[in-house]
Amino acid sequence: MPDDVQRLAEELNALLRDSGGDPLSLLRGAWSFHSCFIAPFTPSFAEARQQFLIDGGGPLSTVAEQLRAQGLPAEQAVATARQLVGAAQGLCVAVLAGEHGVFGVPQPWFGGWDARWREGAAQVLQEPLRRPFADALAALAQRAARWPRAVAGPALAGGDVRDYWLELAHGVAQAAELLPAALAAPQADLGHWVGAAVQALAPADLDAADHAALARCHLLAGEYALAGARIEACVGQDDEAVVELLDAYAAAAVARGGESAALAWLEQRGSALGCPYDVALARLRIVAAGGSEAIGEAIDRLVAADRKLARQALTREPLWRVTARDPGELLDTAAAAELLQRSPAAIAKRLEAGTIPHVVVGERQLRIPRRAVLAWQAALARHGLSG
């Protein structure tokens, strides 16, 4: 690797470690070095890389900004950043293991294995994790394997790459439930790589627990069709897991604003899961997150699936947080009460319980999206429920 690229690699490392902040500072407890692997760019990074190389814009423009902050003239900073980003051929991911599951720390890989690069790459971790990471990189250099077999470290002690990726899938699934929400972005990348690796290896003997773990990996990455296929693979093996995974499926889509891709898979394959009410409930949660008038039709479907369960859920469960980027006009409690012809106290009570469409503004303020709440009220009225 050229000296100038080597010298500037730390800038891109800092960006990949959560935009200059150290994600490891958010982790508590004891962590050990698990393994490392060489991986292709994630789709989002590849897109950002391409945009930056074309016009200097997008998320990776941060690299040039960092170089300018260190004193380089603007044109030189952009040219240097483009050289650095263009030289990267993939990502080198260090995996740590702890009581929370596993966590991935990526940095750029430039296609070479010289000792200088390996020692520098190991510095991304804190002591005493650097030495085992450097040793694993040396082992990778000797193996000269390709994705998804470019793996080394203590977790590969048995030498079985299939078992390695499946074990990592279970660790990622555990971390999805236990790690702080602030670490969702880097874990999304790890979920993508694990899911892609298992797909590439295509093992034929997976059980329901393996499929469930892989489903959670894909959900972290926002890969709904792939996650759905794993959920469907659990049908007949572990139907309870299917219901649990549908809940996780909806939660992942809600966190991203009710993405249409999540709804598309449910429309195409939801009927194959054998639990129509749970599918309809997951669909309602995702539609509600989008904050559109489609809330009414989603309520109708839930009632059609199981009227008794639907009546309980619609009036008692916190289903109604709208997370879309554009929820439309927002109302305060008094304005919503006037619109719905209810008392402010009644509206406030529903807001507190999460049983009315609402948007969280800032950290604590709750507002009611006009478009969604009108569709919600009309649907409840159709089914003889109080809105």
N, C-alpha and C positions, 0 to 999 in steps of 0.2 A: 504494500500500500504506500503511495507517495507520502513524503513527509508532511506536505501541507494538508493533505486530507487527514492524516493521523493527528496532526496538531489541532484540527478543527472538529474532529469527531465528537469531542466532549460537548459541543454546542447542541448537536442533534440528540445526544444522549440526554441532556437536560430537558429538552423538549419532550422526548418520549417518556420521561419520568414525570408525567403529569404537569407539563408546561412549566418546568423550572422548579416545581415543588417536589420534595422527596416523598413519594407515597409510603415509603417504609416508616416514616415518622408517624403515620396514622395507625400503624399496626402495634398491637400490644401482645405481650406474652413472648415465649421463647420460640425462635424460628431457626430451622436448620436448612442447610443446602440440600435440595432434593435432586436437582438435575439441571441440564440445560439442553436446548435444541436450537437448530437453525431452521428458520421458517420463512416462507414467502411473505411478502407484504400482505397485510389485511386489505380487503377491498377499499376501506375508507382511507388507509394510508396511501395505497397505490393511486387513488384518485387525487388526493391532496398533493402527492409527489408530482403527478403529471401536470396538474394545474400550476404548481410553482415553477416547474421547468419551462412551461410555456409563457407565462406572463408574470411570474414573481408574486402572485397573489395566493389567497387561501390560507389555511391553517399553518402551513410551513413558512409563511412569511415571517413568523416569529424568529426563525433562525437568523434571517438578515437583520432583524431588529436587535437581536442580542449582539450581533457583531458590531452594529453601529454603536450600541451602548458601550462597547469595549474600545471605541475610538476609531474604527475604520470609517473612511468616507463612504457616503451612501452608495455610490455606484460600485465601489470595490466590495462593500459588504454584500450586496446582492449577487455580484459575480462569484464571490467566494462561497456564499451559501448555495448557489446553484451547482457549483463544482462538487461540494460536499454531498448534497442531496442526490445529485446524479451519479456519484460514485457508489452509493449504497446498492448492494445487490440483494439484500434480504435483511432479516432481523435475527439477532442472537438473543434468545430468551433464557434468563436465569429463573428457575422455579424454586421457591422456598416453601417449606412445609411447616405447619404449626397446628395448634389446637383448633384454629379456625378453618383448616383445610389447606389449600395451596394458593400461592400468589405468584404471578409472573412479572418479571422486570425486564422489559425489552430494551435493546439498543441496536444501532445499525451494524450490519455486517457487510464488509467490503470485499468478500470473496477470498481473502487470504488468511493464513494461519501463523504468521511470523510471531516469534516469542514476544516482541515488543507490543504487538496488538493484543495478544492474549493477556499480558500483565496489565495493560491499560484497561482492557475490558473488565477485568476482575474488580477494578476499583469502584465499579458501580454499586457494589455491595459493601456493607459494613464488615468490620472485623467481628468475629473470626470466620466469616463466610467466604472471604476472598480466596484463601488457599484452595479449598475444595472446588471452588468455581474455576480457578486457573487450572487445576488438575483435570477437571472435566473437559475444559477447552483443549488441553493437550491431547486427551484421549480422542476427542472429535477430530483433531488434526490428523491423527494416525489412522482413524477409521475411514476418513474421506467419504462418508456415506452421504446420500441425498435424502431430501424430504420424502416421506416422513420418518426415515430411519436415521437421520442425523441427530442422534440422541446420545447423551453420555451423563454419567454421574451415579451417585449411590443408588438411586431408584432403579437403575438398569442393571443391578448386580446380577440378576439371573440371565440377562442377555436377550430376553423376549420382548421385542418392541411392541407386539400386540398387547401383552399384559401391562407394559408401561403406560400406553395411552389409555387403556381402560381404567387403570388405577388412577391416573391423572384425572380422568373424567369424573370419577367419584369424589376426588378431592375438590375439583372445581364446583361440583354440585353442593358439597358441604359448605364451601366458602360463600356460595351465592346466598345462603341463608344467614350466615354468621358475620361476614365482613361488613364494615361500614359502607353506607350508600355512596360515600365519596370515592370509593374504590371501584365503582361499577364500570367505569370506562376501561381501565386496564384489564379488569377481569373479563370484559366483553371480548377483548382480543384473545385472551387465553381460551375462552369458550369456543371462539371461532376456530382456533388452531386445533384444539382437541377434537372437535367435531369433524373437521376436514381430514385430520390424520386417520381417524377411525374409518371414515368413508373411503379413503384411499386404500387402506389395508383390507377393508371389506371382510372382517371375520364373520363366519357363518353360525357361530355357536353362542350368540349373545342371549342372556336371559333378561327378564323383565327389569331387574334392578339396573343392568347395564343400559338398557334402552331409556330408562327413566333418568339416569345420570346424564346421558348424552342429550336427552331432550332439554334438560336444564342448561347444559352448555350452549346449545343452539339458542335458547331463549335469551341468555345473557347477550348473545351477539345480535339479537333481533332477527334471527333466521327462522321465521315462523313455519314455513312449509317443511323445512328439515326437522324442526322440533315436533311438528304435528305428525310426521311420519314415524318418529320414535314413539310418540304417544300411542299411535295406532298399533304399533308393534306390541304394545303391552296388553291389548284387548285379548281377553281369554286367558292370559297368563296372570295378570294382576289387575282386576277391574277397579279395585280401590285406588291403586296407583294412577289409573286413568283419570279418576275424579280429582285427585290431588294435583296432577299435572295440568289439568284444565284450569284449576285455580291459579297455578303459577303462570300458565299461558296468558290468562287474562291480566294478571298483575303486571307482567312484562309489557304487554301492549298498552295498558293504562299508563304506566310510567313514561311511555314514549308518546303520549297524546292520543291514543286510540288509533293506531296505524291501520290503514286499509288492508295491508298485506295480511295482517292477523285475521281480519274478518274474511278475507278471500279464502283462506284455507278452511276456516270453519264452515263456510258455505259449501265448499267442494267436498269435504271429507268428514264433516262433523257427524253426519248421520251414521257413519261406519263405527262410531265409538260406542254405540249401544247405551247411551245415557242422555236422551234428548233434553231432559230438564237441565242438566248440568251444562250441556252445550249452549242451550238458550240463555242460561244465566251468564256464562262466560261472554257470550255475544253481547248481551245487554250491558255488561260492565265496560266492554270495549267501546260500544256505541256511545254510552254515557260519557266516557272520557273525551270523545270527539265533540260533544256539546251541540250536536245538530238536531234538527227536527226528527231524525230517524229514531230518536229515543222512543217515540210513541209506538212505532211499528215493532221495535225490539221488546217493549213491554207486552204488546199483543202476543208475540211469539212465546214469551215466557208463560203467560197465562194459559195459552193453548197447550203447552207442554205439561203443565201440572197446576191447575188453578189453585188448589189448596196451598201448596208450597209457595207459589208465586205471590199470593196475597200476604203471606207471612213475610217473605223477603222484601216485597216492595214497600212495606210500611215499617219494617223494623231493622233492616240491614243497611249498613253504610255503603251503598252502591254508587253514589252519585257525584264523586269528585270529577270535575271536568279539568282535563290536563292539556287540552288542545292549545296550540299557540295563539289561535284567534277564536276565543269563545264568544265573540260578539259583544253586544252591549251588556254592561254589568250594573247590577242594582244593589243598593244597600238594603238593609232589613226593612226599613220603613217603606221604601219604594216598592219592594217586592210584596210586602203585605198589602199595599194599596192595589197593586196589579192583580194579585190573587184573591183579593177580598177576604183576607185572613188577618188576624190580629198580629201586631209585631211580636208579641210574646210567643205565639204559635210558630211563627217563622223562625224565631231565635231558637226555640226548642228543637226544631227539625235540623237547623244548622248545626247545633251542638251534637246531635245524634248522627249527623251525616246522612239523613234520610230525605234530602232535597238537593237538586242539582246545585253545585257550588264551585267556586274557584277560590283557591288560596292566593291572595295577593301579598307579596312580600313574605314574611315569616309567619304572620298570625292573622292578618285580616281576611275575613271571608266575604265574598261577594256572590251574588246570584246572577247567572247568565240568563238574560231575558228569553232568548230563543229556546234554550233547553228547558227552562222551567215551564214555559207555556205548553210545549209538547208533552212534558211530564204530567202536568195537571190535566190536560185533555185526555190522556191515556188512562190515568187513574179514574177519571170520571166515567169513561166508557165501561169500566169493569166494576163500578160501584164502590170504589175506594175513595177515601178522603185525601185530597191534595191540599 
